């Protein structure tokens, strides 16, 4: 990446962004500065080469090893800077990056520095910004897990989140994974089993999950489109939502995975709930 694209001359950025960069710098030893994110790894690697060349004899093997070190560390530094740069526009004015634990930052950048894929970097940036906006949002376990998944895992999880309704929090509504509306988006037995195995969901292919203890009237949302539900009882009602639920890690990642609503799924879910005897009212259009 050209040097001019680094985070330089950040005098016009918001205070939270400046504080975040300072916090990162303090935690991981000078990778970032408020007005200049230095390419520390590259500089140090080049210094190693100069010191090695000053020796009486430097073998070709040593030179190749040092050049490889320069290339690898430069790429890692580039990844760190890209993720930080992508996180900055997502900071809120009320964010509190100063409250992020140093250990969390060290662990975060240790895991993300090898991430070169642009889409995956965007996901990591959302985690960094989310933690800065509300420290404690993402556990170290979630960060460590994110460092183990590949792009296909992320795409499968994003497809699943396209079926998510907001019912107090985001819940994947999978009534019957055999149905084409799910299969057409790549959600099937194998996908759900794999997401269960890697720890993002709990998959029950013989039963259903439900929200319990609900009041007589509730409002739920499908991508900001509200739906009012009325139960027969005044309290202690149950809402069945299907065969899948998010784990704690899945719940933390679901809001930031950039999923999109699935065409026709809102109507499919509503018809299913109607068949189960629920009373649906406005604001859903008749």
N, C-alpha and C positions, 0 to 999 in steps of 0.2 A: 504494500500500500504506500502511496506517496507520502512523504513526511508531512506535506502540507495538509493532509487530511486528518492528522492527529488532533486530539483535543487541545488546541492551542488558543490563546487569547480568549479565555472564557469569562472575560469581565462582564459580559452582558447576560450571563446565564443566571438563573434564579439562585437564591441563597440555599435552598434545599439541595440543588445540584452541586453547588460548591462544597457544602458540608459532606455530601455523599462521597465526592472525590477525595476530600481530605481524610474521611474515615477509611476509605479503601487504602489510601496511601499509608496511613498509620498502621493498618492491620497487616498489610502484605509487603511492607518494606520498600516503599518508593515506586511502586508500579504506576501510581497516579499522583498528580499534583493539581492544586486548584486551578492553575493557569497553564499547566503543561503536563501531559502524561508522557513521561520519558520512556524511551525505548531502552530500559535498563539492561535487559537481557542481552540485546544486541551489542551494546557498548561494552559490557563485561566480557562477552565472548570475544570481541575483537581485541580487547586488552590481553586476554589469554593467548591469542595468536601472536601478538607482539612479544609477549614474554617468552613464548616458546621459540619464536624465531631468533631471539637473542641468545639462545643456548648455542653451544658449540655445534651441535648437530640435531636437526629435527627430521625425523623420518617421514616418508610419504604417508605412512599409516597415521602418524600423529596429526599431520596436516589434514588428512581426510576426516579424522575424528573431530577435530576442532571446527572444520567447515560444516560438518553435519550438526554439531552443537549450535553453531550460529544460526543455521537454517531452522532448526527445530525450535529454539528459544525465540527467534524472531516471530515464527508463526504463532506460538503460544501467546506472546505479547500482543500480537495483532488481534487474536481472538479475545483477549481480556479487554482491550480497548474498544473493540466493536460492540461487545456486550454492554459495557459501561455506557458507551455513546447511545446505544438504542434504549437504554433504561432511562436516561435523563429526561426525555420529553414526557415520560409517563409519571413523573413525580408530581404529587399534589403540593399545593402551597402549604398545607398543614403537615406534610410528611416529616418524619423524625429520624432521619438517617443516623443521627448521633446516638440513637438508642439501640442500634443494631449491635449485637455482641461481636466483639472482634473475632472470637472463635468461629462464629457463623460465617463471617466474611472470608476468613482464611480457608475454611472448608469449601465454601462456595466457589472461590476462584481456583482452588486446587482441582475441583471436579470439572469446571467449565473451560479451563484454559486449552483443552484439546478439541473443543467443539468448533469446527470450521463451517459447517453447513449453515447457510443464512437463516433458514426457517427455524432450525433448532436454536440458533443464537437468539432469535427473537423470543422464543419461549423462555430461555434463560434470562433474558433481559426483563421479561414480565415478572419473573420470580424476584429478581433483584429490586425492581421498582416496587413491587408489592410488599416486600419486606421493609423497604425504606419508608413506604407510606404508612405501614402498620407493623412495627417490629413484633416478631413472634408469630406472624402469619404462616410462615413455612418452616417446618421442623428440619433439623439436620438430616433426619431419616428421609424426608421427601427430597431434599437436595441430593443426598447420596444415591437415592433411587434414580433420580433424573439423570445422573451420570452414567447409569447402566443401560438405559433404554436406547434403542436405535430409532431411526426415522419411521420405520414401518410400525413399530409399537406406538409411536406418537400419533401416526395417522389413524390407526385402528381406534385408539382412545378418543381422538377427535370425532371420528364417525359416530361412536357411541354417544358422545355428548350432544350430538345433533338431536337426540331423542330425550334430552333433559328438560324437565319441567321444574320450575321453582316452586317448591312446596315447603317453605321454611328455609330450605337450602336446595341446591340443585340435585335432582333425583332422576336417574335414567328410567324411563318408563318403557319397559320391555314386557309386554303382555304375553307374547308367544313368539319366540325367536325363529320359529319355522315360517312365519308369514313373509311374503315378498317385500312388504314395505321395509322390513329390517334387512333381509337378504340383499336387496338391491343396493344397500349402502355398505355391504360387506360385513354386516353383523349376523353371525350364525353361531352354531355350537362351537366350532373350532376357535373362532375369534374370542368369544366370551370365556371359553375355557382358558385360553392363553392369557387374557387380561386378568383372570382370576389367579392363574399361576404366578404371574409376575407381581401381584399384590395391589392392583388398582381397583379391582371390584371383587365382590362376593357374588358368585353365580349359583343359583339354585334352579336346576332344570326340572325339578319335580314339584316344586311348590311356589309360593309367591310371598313377597315382602309387602309390608303395609305400614302406613303411618297411623299411630293410635292416639287416643285421647283427644280427638279433635272436637271443636265446638260445632254447633248446629250449622253455622254458615262460615265458610272459609273462602278466600280468594287465592287462586294459584295463577301462575303465569307460564306461558310458552313464548320465550323470547320477547318479553315485555307486553305480550298480548294477554290481558287478564281474562280469567274465567271464574265466575262465582259458582260455588257448589253448595247445595243445601242437603243436609241429611234428615232422616226421619226423626232421630232422637235429638234431645236438647243438648246432650254432651256425651263424651266418651265414644265418639264415632271413629270408625276405621276407614282408611282410604287405601285400597290395594293398588300397587303400582307395578307389580310384575315380578320378574325373575332375577333382577339384578339390582344391586345397590353398591354405591361407592364405598371403598375403604377410606380411612382417614387421609391417606395419600391421594387417592382419587378425588376426594372432596376438595382438597387443597388445590389440585391441578385443574379441575373441571372449569372453573371460571376464567382461566387464562389460555385455554387451548385453541381459541379462535374457531370454535365450531359454528356451524350455520344451521338454521332450521331446515328440516326435511319437508319437501313439498308433500302436502296431503296428510302429514302426520298429525297435525292438530285435530283435523276432522276425524281421523282414525281413532285417536285417543278418546275424543268426546263421545263417539258412537259406542266405544267399548264401555265407558263408564255409564252411559245411558242404559245399555243392556244389563248392567249390574244394579240398576234400580236407583241411581243417583239422580237428583233433581238439579239440572243446570239452568242457571238464569243469566240475565244480562250481566256484564256488557258484551257477552258473546252474541254476535249478530244471528238473528233467526234465519 
